[in-house]
Amino acid sequence: MIVVAHDFNSQKAETFSAFSDLQAEGDLPFEADLDLFFVAGAGDKEWMPLADALADLGFHTQWAEAEGDEPATLIATMPDQILSASAIWMVEEVATRVAIDHGFQPDGWGFAEG
């Protein structure tokens, strides 16, 4: 089995680009609940150990079963986060490192006003 290191620089660049695109579309709230999405890497992984590890960091977690072409996804929500590219990236990087340690990969983010 070949293990490929996760490219955090590319992930960060994608986050900053996506945030810039959202800002260009219109005003964003000052703060919101930040949702991070994680999918299992190779093979089926137990999601509860990851959910527990993220809960220890203050995330609220839920599991979304696979639906159609969408894979099963762990949704990790950090409530009441300031919305800036830097703030999102700080939370995303910490959660991604934990997720990778548990066999999961990042699959994007979003937000909802609390």
C-alpha positions in Angstrom: 0.0 0.0 0.0 1.3 3.4 -1.0 0.6 6.3 1.4 0.4 9.7 -0.2 1.0 12.7 2.0 -1.9 15.1 2.2 -1.2 18.4 0.4 -2.2 21.0 3.0 -0.8 23.8 0.8 -3.3 22.9 -2.0 -6.1 22.6 0.5 -5.4 26.0 2.0 -5.2 27.6 -1.5 -8.6 26.0 -2.3 -10.1 27.3 0.9 -8.9 30.9 0.3 -10.0 30.7 -3.4 -13.5 29.4 -2.5 -13.9 32.1 0.2 -12.8 34.8 -2.2 -15.4 33.5 -4.7 -18.1 33.6 -2.0 -17.2 37.1 -1.0 -17.5 38.2 -4.7 -21.0 36.9 -4.7 -22.2 39.3 -2.0 -22.1 40.1 1.7 -21.3 37.3 4.1 -22.3 37.2 7.7 -19.6 38.2 10.3 -19.9 34.8 11.9 -21.6 31.5 11.3 -21.5 27.8 12.1 -18.7 26.3 10.0 -19.4 22.8 8.6 -16.5 20.6 7.5 -17.1 17.5 5.5 -14.9 14.3 5.8 -15.2 11.0 3.8 -13.5 7.7 4.6 -10.2 7.1 2.7 -9.4 3.7 1.4 -11.9 1.1 2.6 -14.6 1.5 5.2 -13.6 3.3 8.4 -15.4 3.6 11.7 -16.6 7.1 12.0 -17.2 7.2 15.8 -13.5 7.4 16.8 -13.1 10.5 14.5 -16.4 12.0 15.8 -15.2 11.5 19.4 -11.8 13.1 18.6 -13.4 16.1 17.0 -15.9 16.5 19.8 -12.9 16.8 22.2 -11.9 19.8 20.1 -15.3 21.4 20.4 -16.9 20.2 17.2 -20.5 19.0 17.0 -20.6 15.9 14.7 -23.2 14.0 12.7 -23.0 11.2 10.2 -24.7 11.4 6.8 -25.3 8.1 5.1 -24.3 7.7 1.5 -27.1 8.9 -0.9 -27.0 8.4 -4.6 -23.6 9.5 -5.8 -22.7 11.2 -2.5 -20.5 9.2 -0.2 -21.2 8.7 3.5 -19.9 11.8 5.2 -18.9 12.9 8.7 -20.1 16.5 9.2 -18.1 18.4 11.8 -19.6 21.7 12.9 -17.7 24.4 14.8 -20.4 26.9 16.0 -20.1 30.7 15.9 -16.9 31.1 13.8 -15.8 34.4 12.4 -16.0 34.1 8.6 -12.7 34.9 7.0 -10.4 32.8 4.9 -7.8 32.7 7.6 -10.3 31.8 10.4 -11.8 29.0 8.3 -8.4 27.6 7.4 -7.3 27.5 11.0 -10.3 25.4 12.0 -10.1 23.3 8.8 -6.4 22.5 9.2 -6.8 21.2 12.8 -9.8 19.1 11.9 -8.2 17.7 8.8 -5.1 16.6 10.7 -7.3 14.7 13.1 -9.4 13.3 10.3 -6.4 12.0 8.4 -5.1 10.3 11.6 -8.4 8.4 11.6 -8.4 7.4 7.9 -10.7 10.2 6.6 -10.1 12.8 3.9 -11.5 16.4 3.7 -14.4 16.9 1.3 -15.1 20.6 1.6 -16.8 23.0 3.9 -19.7 25.3 4.1 -21.4 27.5 6.7 -24.8 28.4 8.0 -25.8 31.4 10.1 -26.3 30.2 13.6 
